[in-house]
Structures are given as structure tokens and as C-alpha cells.
């Protein structure tokens, strides 16, 4: 029983994502962060929704 529980926990709990899934996630994060940073630096936070929508469509 103890061995079975250990095996279930080992297979069901993942501490960090594997390397291949980290690359697309970081690309999506950067593609969203850059337009939002530009909109915030321009002082036009009312355009943030449109920038975020455009960034998600670009992904």
C-alpha cells in the first residue's frame, strides 16, 4: 500500500514543467507583456484591453 501511494504521488505531482512546454509559455508571456508595457509607458492604460486581445490573437 505504501509503495502504491508513493507511486501515485510521484506520477500525479509535478514540481516544474518540462523544458518543451516552458518555451511556448515564455513566448506567450513575452508577446503579452511587451504590448502591455508599451501601453503603460505611454500612459494609455485605457488601451490595455485592446493590446492584450491583439497579443493573444497573435499567439
Residue frames relative to the residue before (quaternion, step in Angstrom):
aa qw qx qy qz dx dy dz
X 1.0000 0.0000 0.0000 0.0000 0.00 0.00 0.00
X 0.6626 0.5095 -0.3030 0.4577 3.56 0.93 -0.89
X 0.6506 0.5096 -0.3104 0.4698 3.57 1.00 -0.80
X 0.6389 0.5249 -0.3187 0.4635 3.57 1.03 -0.80
X 0.6597 0.5043 -0.3043 0.4667 3.58 0.93 -0.87
X 0.6373 0.5242 -0.3188 0.4663 3.56 1.02 -0.79
X 0.6613 0.5022 -0.3001 0.4695 3.59 0.99 -0.84
X 0.6368 0.5185 -0.3251 0.4690 3.60 1.00 -0.78
X 0.6724 0.4857 -0.2994 0.4715 3.59 0.90 -0.87
X 0.6446 0.5276 -0.3291 0.4447 3.59 0.99 -0.76
X 0.7293 0.4298 -0.2414 0.4744 3.58 0.98 -0.79
X 0.7337 0.4432 -0.2478 0.4516 3.61 1.07 -0.55
X 0.7160 0.3829 -0.2486 0.5281 3.61 1.13 -0.44
X 0.0509 -0.7879 0.6136 -0.0103 3.55 -0.66 1.15
X 0.3641 -0.7618 0.4977 0.1982 3.55 -0.66 1.09
X 0.8074 0.0042 0.0422 0.5885 3.59 0.87 -0.90
X 0.5421 -0.6169 0.4416 0.3612 3.59 -1.10 0.54
X 0.5604 -0.5826 0.4619 0.3649 3.53 -1.20 0.47
X 0.6899 -0.5162 0.3298 0.3857 3.56 -1.18 0.52
X 0.6727 0.4997 -0.3410 0.4259 3.69 0.77 -0.79
X 0.6949 0.4525 -0.2994 0.4719 3.62 0.99 -0.60
X 0.5821 0.5905 -0.3708 0.4184 3.57 1.23 -0.32
X 0.6263 0.5626 -0.3379 0.4208 3.60 1.03 -0.72
X 0.7017 0.4272 -0.3031 0.4829 3.69 0.73 -0.82
X 0.6234 0.5374 -0.3480 0.4489 3.58 1.06 -0.65
X 0.6698 0.4783 -0.3085 0.4769 3.59 0.97 -0.75
X 0.6153 0.5294 -0.3497 0.4678 3.61 1.07 -0.61
X 0.6556 0.4979 -0.3096 0.4759 3.59 0.96 -0.81
X 0.6380 0.5247 -0.3248 0.4605 3.58 1.02 -0.78
X 0.6815 0.4797 -0.2918 0.4695 3.59 0.89 -0.88
X 0.6641 0.5049 -0.3201 0.4490 3.58 0.97 -0.79
X 0.6678 0.4538 -0.3020 0.5068 3.58 1.18 -0.40
X 0.6741 0.5280 -0.3014 0.4195 3.58 0.96 -0.84
X 0.6471 0.5514 -0.3376 0.4039 3.61 0.89 -0.85
X 0.6965 0.4399 -0.3096 0.4750 3.67 0.74 -0.82
X 0.6543 0.5089 -0.3288 0.4525 3.59 0.99 -0.74
X 0.6331 0.5085 -0.3342 0.4784 3.60 1.03 -0.69
X 0.6539 0.5055 -0.3188 0.4640 3.60 0.96 -0.80
X 0.6528 0.4997 -0.3144 0.4748 3.59 0.95 -0.82
X 0.6675 0.4937 -0.3034 0.4676 3.60 0.96 -0.83
X 0.6726 0.4861 -0.3104 0.4636 3.60 0.98 -0.75
X 0.6486 0.4936 -0.3175 0.4846 3.57 1.17 -0.49
X 0.4643 -0.7029 0.4281 0.3271 3.57 1.26 -0.21
X 0.5889 0.5642 -0.3695 0.4454 3.58 1.19 0.39
X 0.0009 -0.8402 0.5414 -0.0317 3.57 0.53 1.16
X 0.5408 0.6041 -0.4144 0.4134 3.59 1.21 -0.20
X 0.6627 0.4755 -0.3011 0.4940 3.61 1.23 -0.29
X 0.4159 0.7452 -0.4515 0.2605 3.61 1.24 -0.08
X 0.6289 0.5363 -0.3471 0.4432 3.60 1.00 -0.74
X 0.6774 0.4816 -0.2952 0.4712 3.59 0.95 -0.83
X 0.6335 0.5196 -0.3280 0.4701 3.59 1.05 -0.72
X 0.6615 0.4951 -0.3090 0.4710 3.59 0.96 -0.82
X 0.6480 0.5100 -0.3229 0.4643 3.60 0.97 -0.79
X 0.6573 0.5047 -0.3040 0.4700 3.57 0.97 -0.83
X 0.6514 0.5076 -0.3195 0.4647 3.58 1.01 -0.75
X 0.6555 0.4912 -0.3200 0.4760 3.60 0.97 -0.73
X 0.6422 0.5038 -0.3310 0.4734 3.59 1.03 -0.67
X 0.6340 0.5350 -0.3281 0.4519 3.59 1.08 -0.66
X 0.6188 0.5337 -0.3529 0.4557 3.57 1.11 -0.61
